Amino acid sequence: VVRDAATGDLRVVDVTPQNEADILVHDAHNASPTTAFALSRLADPDTLHHTPIGVFRSADRPVYDTLMSDQLDEAVERQGEGDLSALLTGNDTWTVAG
């Protein structure tokens, strides 16, 4: 598999001494999902001879809810628990004018 310089698409080629340096070496642990996504789109629907299978991406990253929970905890540490009732009955208001 090589990346087409003009389009950025991947395509299957036979390895030759002339193109050996251009052959794509995939790293499933790469932080960027670009190559993994491109490989997932590479398919030969007629014969399935050139359809990649396996692990395309294996990146260790925190999940969204963990990051959100951490962000909320940090805000409470900096600004306190907050008081919804005081917020709703307070005098810090604004008007949307059309």
C-alpha positions in Angstrom: 0.0 0.0 0.0 1.3 3.5 -0.9 -0.2 6.9 -0.4 -0.9 8.7 -3.7 1.0 12.0 -3.7 -1.6 13.8 -5.7 -4.8 12.8 -3.8 -3.6 11.4 -0.5 -5.6 8.2 -1.1 -4.1 4.8 -0.4 -3.7 2.3 -3.2 -2.4 -1.2 -3.5 0.7 -1.8 -5.5 3.1 -4.6 -6.2 6.4 -4.0 -4.3 9.3 -3.3 -6.6 12.8 -2.0 -6.0 11.7 1.4 -7.4 8.7 1.8 -5.0 10.0 0.0 -1.9 10.8 3.2 0.0 7.2 4.4 -0.7 5.5 1.4 1.0 3.3 2.6 3.9 4.3 1.2 7.3 1.2 1.4 9.6 1.5 2.2 13.3 -1.7 1.4 15.1 -0.5 3.4 18.1 -0.1 6.6 16.2 -2.0 9.5 17.9 -3.4 10.6 14.6 -6.3 8.5 13.3 -5.7 9.6 9.6 -3.9 6.5 8.4 -6.1 4.1 10.3 -9.2 5.7 8.8 -7.6 5.6 5.3 -6.8 1.9 5.7 -10.4 1.2 6.9 -11.7 2.7 3.6 -9.3 0.6 1.5 -11.3 -2.3 0.1 -11.6 -4.5 -3.0 -15.3 -5.3 -3.0 -15.1 -7.6 -6.0 -12.5 -10.1 -4.9 -11.6 -9.1 -1.3 -8.0 -9.9 -2.1 -6.8 -6.5 -0.9 -9.0 -5.8 2.0 -7.1 -5.0 5.2 -8.2 -6.6 8.4 -6.9 -6.4 12.0 -6.3 -3.6 14.5 -6.2 -0.3 12.7 -6.0 1.9 15.8 -5.0 1.2 19.4 -4.4 4.6 21.0 -4.4 5.0 24.8 -6.4 8.1 25.6 -8.8 9.0 28.4 -12.4 8.7 27.6 -14.7 11.7 27.3 -16.6 11.3 30.5 -13.4 11.0 32.5 -12.1 14.2 31.1 -15.4 16.0 31.7 -15.5 14.7 35.3 -12.0 16.0 35.9 -12.9 19.4 34.4 -15.9 19.7 36.7 -13.9 18.7 39.7 -11.3 21.3 38.9 -14.0 24.0 38.5 -15.4 23.1 41.9 -12.0 23.3 43.5 -11.3 26.8 42.0 -14.8 28.3 42.4 -16.6 26.2 45.0 -19.8 24.2 44.7 -22.0 27.0 43.3 -25.6 27.7 44.2 -28.2 27.3 41.5 -30.9 29.0 43.5 -28.7 32.1 44.0 -27.9 32.1 40.3 -31.5 32.0 39.2 -32.7 34.6 41.7 -29.6 36.9 41.3 -29.5 40.3 39.6 -26.8 39.4 37.0 -29.2 39.3 34.0 -29.1 40.3 30.4 -31.6 41.0 27.6 -31.5 39.7 24.0 -32.7 42.5 21.8 -33.8 41.7 18.2 
